[in-house]
Amino acid sequence: LISALENGNKSVRAVLEKISSELKSSPHVPVLGVTGTGGAGKSTIVDELVRRFLADFKDKRIPIVSVAPSKRKTGGRLLGDRIRMNSINSDRVYMRSLATRQSNLALSKHVLEIISILKYASFDLIVLETSGIGQSDTEIVGLSDTSLYVMTSDYGAQTQLEKIDMLDYADLV
C-alpha cells in the first residue's frame, strides 16, 4: 500500500479513506519522531531504541520509517539508514526507507498517510526518522507524539544553539 501511494496509484485514495474512518475508533498508536542534523547519529539511536523495545516488550511490534533526502542535481538518494541498524532483523520490526523525492525537505509528502497505514496495521509504536534538518525545521513536532532531537556536541559557536528551533520544541534532546 505504501509503495502504491508513493507511485501515485489512484486507487489507493479509496483505501486510505476507509483506513482514516476506521482509525477514529481504534486505540491510539504513539509516534516517536526522531530528527536532527545529518550525520548526528539518528539511525544509530533508533537502532538502540528498537533493540531495547524488542528486549523489553516481547509481544509488541514496531515499524520504522526512515526518510532520506533526494539530491537536487540528480534526483538520486542513498537510503542508507539500514546500514546503521542491526536490531531490525526481527519479525516484530517493519523497516521502510523513503526518499523525500524533492530537495530541501526532511520528510516525504506522503508521511502522514503512511503513519495512518501503519496505525491501521496495528503496530504498537511507530518510529519516524527524518532526513538531516537545518536550524529552523520543526516539522516532526506536528507529526509525532514525542519528538527526539539528535545533535552532536560540535554544534559550532555557542550562539548557534539560539538558532536551533528544535531545542525549543523537542521533548528530548
N, CA, C and O of each residue as an XYZ file, in Angstrom:
692
protein
N       0.830     -1.195      0.000
C       0.000      0.000      0.000
C       0.876      1.261      0.000
O       0.577      2.237     -0.688
N       1.959      1.222      0.782
C       2.870      2.375      0.828
C       3.518      2.594     -0.537
O       3.609      3.729     -1.007
N       3.963      1.527     -1.166
C       4.575      1.650     -2.496
C       3.572      2.187     -3.504
O       3.916      3.043     -4.320
N       2.342      1.701     -3.461
C       1.309      2.180     -4.381
C       1.057      3.673     -4.162
O       0.884      4.425     -5.121
N       1.037      4.090     -2.910
C       0.851      5.501     -2.577
C       1.985      6.341     -3.156
O       1.747      7.356     -3.811
N       3.210      5.911     -2.910
C       4.371      6.653     -3.403
C       4.426      6.702     -4.927
O       4.904      7.677     -5.506
N       3.941      5.661     -5.565
C       3.975      5.593     -7.024
C       2.778      6.276     -7.686
O       2.646      6.249     -8.910
N       1.912      6.883     -6.886
C       0.798      7.654     -7.422
C      -0.387      6.839     -7.887
O      -1.176      7.312     -8.705
N      -0.529      5.632     -7.389
C      -1.662      4.785     -7.756
C      -2.951      5.435     -7.252
O      -3.121      5.638     -6.050
N      -3.838      5.751     -8.158
C      -5.078      6.477     -7.828
C      -6.038      5.669     -6.961
O      -6.785      6.247     -6.172
N      -6.032      4.352     -7.093
C      -6.972      3.530     -6.328
C      -6.639      3.481     -4.834
O      -7.453      3.020     -4.035
N      -5.465      3.948     -4.460
C      -5.065      3.969     -3.053
C      -5.928      4.928     -2.245
O      -6.159      4.697     -1.058
N      -6.404      5.991     -2.863
C      -7.205      7.002     -2.153
C      -8.420      6.393     -1.456
O      -8.712      6.740     -0.312
N      -9.123      5.498     -2.126
C     -10.311      4.871     -1.530
C      -9.923      4.044     -0.309
O     -10.631      4.053      0.698
N      -8.820      3.342     -0.393
C      -8.349      2.540      0.740
C      -7.948      3.453      1.902
O      -8.246      3.153      3.058
N      -7.280      4.555      1.601
C      -6.868      5.494      2.650
C      -8.071      6.132      3.342
O      -8.034      6.363      4.551
N      -9.118      6.415      2.606
C     -10.340      6.966      3.210
C     -10.960      5.963      4.173
O     -11.412      6.337      5.255
N     -10.983      4.693      3.785
C     -11.512      3.638      4.657
C     -10.659      3.526      5.919
O     -11.188      3.437      7.027
N      -9.357      3.530      5.747
C      -8.437      3.445      6.885
C      -8.670      4.617      7.830
O      -8.749      4.436      9.045
N      -8.779      5.809      7.272
C      -8.968      7.013      8.078
C     -10.241      6.940      8.914
O     -10.235      7.324     10.083
N     -11.312      6.459      8.337
C     -12.568      6.373      9.087
C     -12.493      5.296     10.167
O     -13.046      5.478     11.252
N     -11.833      4.196      9.897
C     -11.725      3.122     10.881
C     -10.763      3.467     12.020
O     -10.921      2.962     13.132
N      -9.779      4.313     11.760
C      -8.814      4.683     12.798
C      -9.445      5.523     13.899
O      -8.929      5.569     15.016
N     -10.550      6.183     13.596
C     -11.203      7.033     14.595
C     -11.675      6.250     15.803
O     -11.768      6.801     16.900
N     -11.974      4.979     15.619
C     -12.432      4.155     16.742
C     -11.363      3.166     17.215
O     -11.657      2.277     18.014
N     -10.137      3.310     16.734
C      -9.044      2.414     17.120
C      -8.258      2.993     18.290
O      -8.285      4.203     18.514
N      -7.559      2.141     19.038
C      -6.692      2.648     20.109
C      -5.577      3.525     19.537
O      -5.140      3.335     18.402
N      -5.133      4.475     20.333
C      -4.077      5.392     19.906
C      -2.739      4.639     19.784
O      -2.358      3.888     20.682
N      -2.045      4.851     18.675
C      -0.704      4.300     18.475
C       0.265      5.481     18.510
O       0.193      6.361     17.652
N       1.167      5.511     19.486
C       2.080      6.652     19.596
C       3.125      6.669     18.486
O       3.539      5.628     17.977
N       3.540      7.884     18.126
C       4.577      8.097     17.120
C       5.742      8.817     17.780
O       5.574      9.883     18.373
N       6.931      8.221     17.668
C       8.166      8.851     18.118
C       8.825      9.459     16.895
O       9.190      8.740     15.964
N       8.981     10.766     16.885
C       9.641     11.457     15.784
C      11.085     11.715     16.144
O      11.378     12.300     17.186
N      11.987     11.278     15.284
C      13.426     11.443     15.522
C      13.977     12.327     14.419
O      13.822     12.029     13.234
N      14.615     13.406     14.811
C      15.147     14.348     13.833
C      16.484     14.885     14.327
O      16.871     14.659     15.473
N      17.166     15.580     13.475
C      18.461     16.161     13.816
C      19.261     16.418     12.564
O      18.808     16.136     11.454
N      20.436     16.946     12.740
C      21.288     17.252     11.598
C      21.804     15.967     10.960
O      21.867     14.921     11.607
N      22.164     16.057      9.708
C      22.718     14.907      9.006
C      23.998     14.427      9.675
O      24.872     15.233      9.996
N      24.113     13.125      9.885
C      25.314     12.552     10.479
C      25.398     12.650     11.990
O      26.426     12.301     12.571
N      24.334     13.120     12.645
C      24.359     13.279     14.102
C      24.186     11.957     14.842
O      24.498     11.874     16.030
N      23.695     10.922     14.164
C      23.526      9.626     14.815
C      22.088      9.208     15.011
O      21.796      8.382     15.875
N      21.171      9.772     14.213
C      19.751      9.447     14.351
C      19.497      7.950     14.175
O      18.822      7.334     15.001
N      20.027      7.373     13.119
C      19.787      5.948     12.850
C      20.420      5.060     13.908
O      19.859      4.023     14.260
N      21.559      5.445     14.411
C      22.219      4.674     15.471
C      21.388      4.687     16.740
O      21.252      3.661     17.406
N      20.829      5.846     17.080
C      19.980      5.941     18.270
C      18.682      5.165     18.060
O      18.220      4.482     18.973
N      18.090      5.261     16.875
C      16.875      4.497     16.586
C      17.158      3.003     16.733
O      16.345      2.272     17.298
N      18.289      2.551     16.236
C      18.647      1.137     16.354
C      18.714      0.705     17.821
O      18.221     -0.364     18.179
N      19.309      1.516     18.643
C      19.407      1.181     20.069
C      18.029      1.194     20.738
O      17.737      0.332     21.567
N      17.195      2.150     20.389
C      15.838      2.187     20.940
C      15.040      0.954     20.521
O      14.304      0.388     21.328
N      15.183      0.540     19.270
C      14.483     -0.653     18.780
C      14.998     -1.889     19.514
O      14.209     -2.745     19.915
N      16.300     -1.986     19.691
C      16.874     -3.129     20.412
C      16.278     -3.240     21.812
O      15.895     -4.326     22.247
N      16.203     -2.128     22.501
C      15.647     -2.137     23.861
C      14.151     -2.394     23.868
O      13.648     -3.078     24.759
N      13.431     -1.858     22.889
C      11.996     -2.087     22.759
C      11.729     -3.585     22.596
O      10.865     -4.141     23.273
N      12.463     -4.228     21.707
C      12.273     -5.663     21.462
C      12.606     -6.493     22.692
O      11.944     -7.494     22.967
N      13.620     -6.084     23.425
C      14.027     -6.817     24.630
C      13.013     -6.643     25.758
O      12.759     -7.582     26.512
N      12.440     -5.464     25.878
C      11.539     -5.171     26.998
C      10.076     -5.524     26.736
O       9.325     -5.775     27.679
N       9.666     -5.547     25.483
C       8.268     -5.803     25.139
C       8.201     -6.970     24.164
O       8.194     -6.776     22.948
N       8.152     -8.160     24.697
C       8.264     -9.393     23.897
C       7.099     -9.625     22.938
O       7.235    -10.398     21.990
N       5.962     -8.974     23.164
C       4.793     -9.203     22.306
C       4.415     -7.974     21.468
O       3.339     -7.943     20.872
N       5.279     -6.979     21.419
C       4.974     -5.731     20.700
C       5.693     -5.682     19.350
O       6.762     -6.264     19.164
N       5.054     -4.956     18.409
C       5.610     -4.784     17.065
C       5.860     -3.304     16.789
O       5.118     -2.436     17.248
N       6.916     -3.037     16.032
C       7.330     -1.663     15.799
C       7.748     -1.454     14.343
O       8.550     -2.223     13.813
N       7.210     -0.422     13.695
C       7.712     -0.066     12.364
C       8.636      1.151     12.463
O       8.471      2.012     13.328
N       9.595      1.195     11.567
C      10.495      2.344     11.460
C      10.343      2.896     10.052
O      10.459      2.162      9.070
N      10.086      4.187      9.961
C      10.053      4.857      8.675
C      11.207      5.849      8.685
O      11.209      6.812      9.452
N      12.187      5.602      7.824
C      13.362      6.473      7.739
C      13.350      7.200      6.405
O      13.271      6.580      5.345
N      13.430      8.515      6.473
C      13.372      9.330      5.262
C      14.775      9.814      4.914
O      15.505     10.317      5.769
N      15.138      9.651      3.643
C      16.436     10.107      3.147
C      16.209     11.219      2.122
O      15.226     11.193      1.382
N      17.113     12.186      2.080
C      16.934     13.293      1.139
C      17.219     12.877     -0.298
O      18.072     12.026     -0.553
N      16.505     13.480     -1.222
C      16.796     13.310     -2.646
C      17.727     14.439     -3.066
O      17.563     15.579     -2.632
N      18.691     14.126     -3.898
C      19.649     15.141     -4.341
C      19.004     16.042     -5.387
O      18.313     15.572     -6.291
N      19.235     17.306     -5.253
C      18.634     18.285     -6.160
C      19.134     18.105     -7.593
O      18.352     18.187     -8.540
N      20.426     17.860     -7.748
C      21.016     17.787     -9.086
C      20.626     16.515     -9.832
O      20.303     16.567    -11.018
N      20.654     15.382     -9.150
C      20.432     14.099     -9.834
C      19.080     13.464     -9.533
O      18.614     12.606    -10.282
N      18.449     13.884     -8.440
C      17.204     13.243     -8.019
C      17.451     11.923     -7.309
O      16.513     11.289     -6.826
N      18.699     11.510     -7.245
C      19.058     10.255     -6.588
C      19.065     10.384     -5.081
O      19.015     11.486     -4.533
N      19.130      9.232     -4.415
C      19.182      9.237     -2.956
C      19.853      7.958     -2.485
O      19.843      6.932     -3.166
N      20.432      8.055     -1.301
C      21.044      6.905     -0.663
C      20.197      6.563      0.549
O      20.182      7.303      1.532
N      19.494      5.447      0.478
C      18.647      5.027      1.595
C      19.513      4.181      2.529
O      19.349      2.964      2.620
N      20.439      4.852      3.220
C      21.468      4.158      3.980
C      21.158      3.924      5.440
O      22.028      3.465      6.181
N      19.952      4.222      5.879
C      19.630      4.082      7.300
C      19.808      2.651      7.785
O      20.214      2.434      8.926
N      19.515      1.685      6.945
C      19.610      0.273      7.331
C      21.044     -0.138      7.655
O      21.266     -1.090      8.403
N      22.013      0.578      7.094
C      23.416      0.262      7.347
C      23.713      0.363      8.841
O      24.502     -0.420      9.372
N      23.086      1.322      9.519
C      23.349      1.568     10.930
C      22.443      0.770     11.867
O      22.628      0.796     13.084
N      21.480      0.072     11.310
C      20.502     -0.616     12.157
C      20.715     -2.123     12.132
O      20.485     -2.786     11.121
N      21.155     -2.639     13.257
C      21.413     -4.069     13.390
C      20.277     -4.807     14.093
O      20.200     -6.033     14.025
N      19.403     -4.076     14.761
C      18.331     -4.682     15.556
C      17.056     -4.931     14.774
O      16.099     -5.483     15.318
N      17.024     -4.541     13.521
C      15.774     -4.623     12.762
C      15.510     -6.015     12.193
O      14.449     -6.257     11.618
N      16.453     -6.915     12.346
C      16.273     -8.275     11.813
C      15.396     -9.083     12.769
O      15.874     -9.962     13.485
N      14.108     -8.765     12.762
C      13.136     -9.402     13.642
C      11.783     -9.387     12.934
O      11.463     -8.449     12.203
N      11.000    -10.429     13.157
C       9.670    -10.441     12.554
C       8.723     -9.464     13.244
O       7.585     -9.298     12.807
N       9.176     -8.817     14.314
C       8.368     -7.806     15.008
C       8.724     -6.384     14.580
O       8.170     -5.416     15.101
N       9.657     -6.263     13.623
C      10.091     -4.956     13.143
C       9.810     -4.846     11.654
O      10.140     -5.741     10.875
N       9.191     -3.729     11.269
C       8.999     -3.398      9.863
C       9.829     -2.161      9.597
O       9.667     -1.146     10.275
N      10.716     -2.233      8.618
C      11.574     -1.099      8.282
C      11.233     -0.629      6.880
O      11.185     -1.427      5.944
N      10.997      0.663      6.737
C      10.705      1.221      5.420
C      11.511      2.494      5.232
O      11.409      3.429      6.026
N      12.304      2.524      4.189
C      13.035      3.728      3.822
C      12.229      4.469      2.767
O      11.635      3.859      1.877
N      12.218      5.770      2.876
C      11.520      6.622      1.918
C      12.469      7.718      1.453
O      13.344      8.154      2.201
N      12.292      8.149      0.239
C      13.023      9.309     -0.257
C      12.111     10.518     -0.170
O      10.892     10.392     -0.283
N      12.698     11.682      0.030
C      11.887     12.898      0.066
C      11.303     13.189     -1.311
O      10.254     13.823     -1.424
N      11.982     12.725     -2.356
C      11.595     12.926     -3.765
C      11.576     14.397     -4.159
O      11.008     14.773     -5.184
N      12.201     15.213     -3.335
C      12.359     16.630     -3.622
C      13.492     17.119     -2.732
O      13.628     16.667     -1.595
N      14.295     18.028     -3.234
C      15.404     18.522     -2.420
C      14.879     19.490     -1.358
O      13.766     20.005     -1.464
N      15.685     19.721     -0.353
C      15.407     20.676      0.724
C      14.205     20.306      1.582
O      13.587     21.187      2.180
N      13.861     19.033      1.657
C      12.787     18.571      2.529
C      13.345     17.548      3.507
O      14.315     16.853      3.204
N      12.731     17.460      4.672
C      13.158     16.476      5.669
C      12.252     15.254      5.674
O      12.617     14.218      6.230
N      11.060     15.361      5.054
C      10.105     14.255      5.061
C       9.488     14.052      3.685
O       9.508     14.949      2.842
N       8.951     12.884      3.473
C       8.202     12.574      2.254
C       6.835     13.256      2.341
O       6.295     13.423      3.435
N       6.279     13.646      1.208
C       4.965     14.295      1.224
C       3.855     13.331      1.638
O       2.747     13.764      1.952
N       4.144     12.024      1.641
C       3.143     11.024      1.985
C       3.255     10.536      3.432
O       2.575      9.582      3.809
N       4.081     11.160      4.229
C       4.381     10.609      5.556
C       3.151     10.519      6.459
O       3.027      9.557      7.217
N       2.261     11.470      6.404
C       1.064     11.433      7.247
C       0.181     10.239      6.871
O      -0.343      9.550      7.746
N       0.021     10.001      5.585
C      -0.764      8.845      5.128
C      -0.078      7.534      5.504
O      -0.742      6.559      5.857
N       1.242      7.516      5.427
C       1.993      6.311      5.785
C       1.836      6.011      7.274
O       1.706      4.850      7.663
N       1.848      7.029      8.088
C       1.615      6.838      9.525
C       0.232      6.224      9.738
O       0.081      5.315     10.554
N      -0.766      6.705      9.021
C      -2.116      6.137      9.132
C      -2.134      4.664      8.734
O      -2.768      3.844      9.398
N      -1.444      4.335      7.660
C      -1.370      2.933      7.215
C      -0.752      2.067      8.300
O      -1.242      0.971      8.574
N       0.307      2.542      8.913
C       0.989      1.766      9.954
C       0.148      1.649     11.222
O       0.171      0.614     11.887
N      -0.583      2.686     11.554
C      -1.505      2.601     12.697
C      -2.584      1.565     12.425
O      -2.943      0.784     13.306
N      -3.096      1.563     11.213
C      -4.129      0.608     10.825
C      -3.606     -0.829     10.876
O      -4.368     -1.761     11.132
N      -2.319     -1.003     10.634
C      -1.695     -2.331     10.655
C      -1.438     -2.825     12.083
O      -0.811     -3.866     12.278
N      -1.916     -2.090     13.061
C      -1.874     -2.488     14.476
C      -0.474     -2.634     15.053
O      -0.210     -3.547     15.835
N       0.426     -1.729     14.666
C       1.719     -1.684     15.332
C       1.531     -1.020     16.686
O       0.519     -0.361     16.927
N       2.499     -1.192     17.562
C       2.373     -0.686     18.930
C       3.055      0.657     19.156
O       2.654      1.419     20.036
N       4.069      0.945     18.376
C       4.793      2.210     18.443
C       5.382      2.451     17.066
O       5.975      1.545     16.480
N       5.229      3.648     16.545
C       5.774      3.992     15.231
C       6.958      4.928     15.432
O       6.862      5.911     16.167
N       8.080      4.619     14.773
C       9.253      5.485     14.804
C       9.392      6.135     13.431
O       9.475      5.447     12.414
N       9.416      7.445     13.412
C       9.562      8.222     12.187
C      10.857      9.008     12.272
O      11.006      9.883     13.125
N      11.792      8.695     11.388
C      13.098      9.366     11.378
C      13.202     10.247     10.144
O      13.040      9.770      9.021
N      13.472     11.529     10.348
C      13.607     12.460      9.228
C      15.000     12.350      8.624
O      15.906     11.754      9.207
N      15.145     12.938      7.444
C      16.493     13.121      6.912
C      17.115     14.261      7.716
O      16.446     14.854      8.562
N      18.354     14.568      7.469
C      19.004     15.648      8.208
C      18.278     16.969      8.017
O      17.810     17.280      6.922
N      18.190     17.736      9.083
C      17.456     19.005      9.026
C      18.373     20.180      9.339
O      19.482     20.014      9.847
N      17.883     21.354      9.024
C      18.610     22.584      9.310
C      18.162     23.195     10.628
O      17.477     22.546     11.419
N      18.545     24.424     10.859
C      18.294     25.069     12.144
C      16.827     25.396     12.393
O      16.399     25.442     13.546
N      16.053     25.622     11.346
C      14.690     26.110     11.568
C      13.606     25.057     11.355
O      12.424     25.378     11.471
N      13.961     23.837     11.056
C      12.971     22.811     10.741
C      12.401     22.181     12.015
O      13.141     21.652     12.845
N      11.088     22.246     12.154
C      10.402     21.646     13.303
C       9.215     20.795     12.862
O       8.345     20.485     13.677
N       9.166     20.418     11.603
C       8.022     19.702     11.034
C       7.666     18.431     11.803
O       6.490     18.077     11.885
N       8.639     17.750     12.358
C       8.413     16.471     13.047
C       7.506     16.642     14.265
O       6.800     15.708     14.644
N       7.518     17.807     14.871
C       6.721     18.045     16.083
C       5.239     17.836     15.823
O       4.546     17.252     16.656
N       4.743     18.297     14.694
C       3.330     18.162     14.364
C       2.920     16.763     13.942
O       1.727     16.471     13.849
N       3.884     15.897     13.686
C       3.590     14.545     13.216
C       3.805     13.470     14.275
O       3.481     12.303     14.058
N       4.346     13.864     15.408
C       4.692     12.865     16.420
C       4.105     13.218     17.784
O       3.801     14.375     18.076
N       3.959     12.191     18.598
C       3.507     12.409     19.975
C       4.671     12.837     20.856
O       4.514     13.641     21.775
N       5.828     12.289     20.559
C       7.058     12.634     21.272
C       8.139     12.864     20.232
O       8.311     12.056     19.319
N       8.871     13.967     20.367
C       9.930     14.259     19.403
C      11.291     14.215     20.082
O      11.468     14.678     21.209
N      12.238     13.645     19.360
C      13.616     13.495     19.834
C      14.520     14.213     18.853
O      14.519     13.903     17.662
N      15.294     15.171     19.344
C      16.242     15.897     18.510
C      17.636     15.378     18.816
O      18.095     15.438     19.956
N      18.308     14.867     17.785
C      19.649     14.309     17.941
C      20.650     15.315     17.392
O      20.527     15.777     16.258
N      21.633     15.646     18.206
C      22.665     16.576     17.759
C      24.025     16.135     18.277
O      24.118     15.381     19.246
N      25.064     16.603     17.632
C      26.419     16.289     18.076
C      26.888     17.372     19.036
O      26.297     18.449     19.118
N      27.932     17.075     19.742
C      28.474     18.063     20.688
C      29.204     19.196     19.965
O      29.452     20.245     20.559
N      29.547     19.002     18.708
C      30.269     20.037     17.960
C      29.314     20.836     17.073
O      29.445     20.846     15.849
N      28.367     21.494     17.701
C      27.323     22.240     17.002
C      27.805     23.581     16.483
O      27.055     24.264     15.785
N      29.009     23.977     16.791
C      29.543     25.269     16.362
C      29.634     26.222     17.531
O      29.708     25.796     18.684
N      29.629     27.504     17.240
C      29.694     28.528     18.282
C      28.470     28.422     19.185
O      27.404     27.987     18.747
N      28.624     28.815     20.433
C      27.540     28.699     21.399
C      26.287     29.460     20.968
O      25.172     29.067     21.311
N      26.465     30.529     20.229
C      25.307     31.293     19.759
C      24.474     30.483     18.766
O      23.311     30.813     18.535
N      25.045     29.432     18.176
C      24.291     28.583     17.249
C      23.123     27.896     17.952
O      22.097     27.625     17.328
N      23.271     27.618     19.232
C      22.195     26.964     19.986
C      20.921     27.802     19.988
O      19.818     27.257     20.003
N      21.069     29.109     19.972
C      19.910     30.000     19.956
C      19.133     29.898     18.650
O      17.952     30.241     18.604
N      19.781     29.432     17.597
C      19.161     29.371     16.275
C      18.438     28.057     16.013
O      17.670     27.971     15.056
N      18.654     27.047     16.820
C      18.089     25.731     16.555
C      16.684     25.649     17.152
O      16.529     25.477     18.361
N      15.670     25.771     16.308
C      14.282     25.758     16.767
C      13.906     24.488     17.520
O      13.144     24.549     18.485
N      14.428     23.338     17.094
C      14.045     22.078     17.731
C      14.445     22.040     19.205
O      13.856     21.276     19.970
N      15.402     22.820     19.618
C      15.748     22.856     21.044
C      14.617     23.436     21.867
O      14.499     23.129     23.053
N      13.777     24.274     21.258
C      12.610     24.821     21.928
C      11.404     23.891     21.878
O      10.518     23.981     22.727
N      11.364     22.999     20.889
C      10.167     22.184     20.658
C      10.328     20.702     20.974
O       9.339     20.030     21.265
N      11.530     20.185     20.926
C      11.734     18.750     21.126
C      11.400     18.342     22.556
O      11.659     19.078     23.508
N      10.823     17.155     22.683
C      10.560     16.617     24.014
C      11.844     16.064     24.640
O      12.021     16.099     25.858
N      12.730     15.555     23.789
C      14.012     15.004     24.246
C      15.114     15.492     23.325
O      14.915     15.587     22.114
N      16.274     15.801     23.885
C      17.443     16.205     23.105
C      18.589     15.294     23.482
O      19.691     15.438     22.954
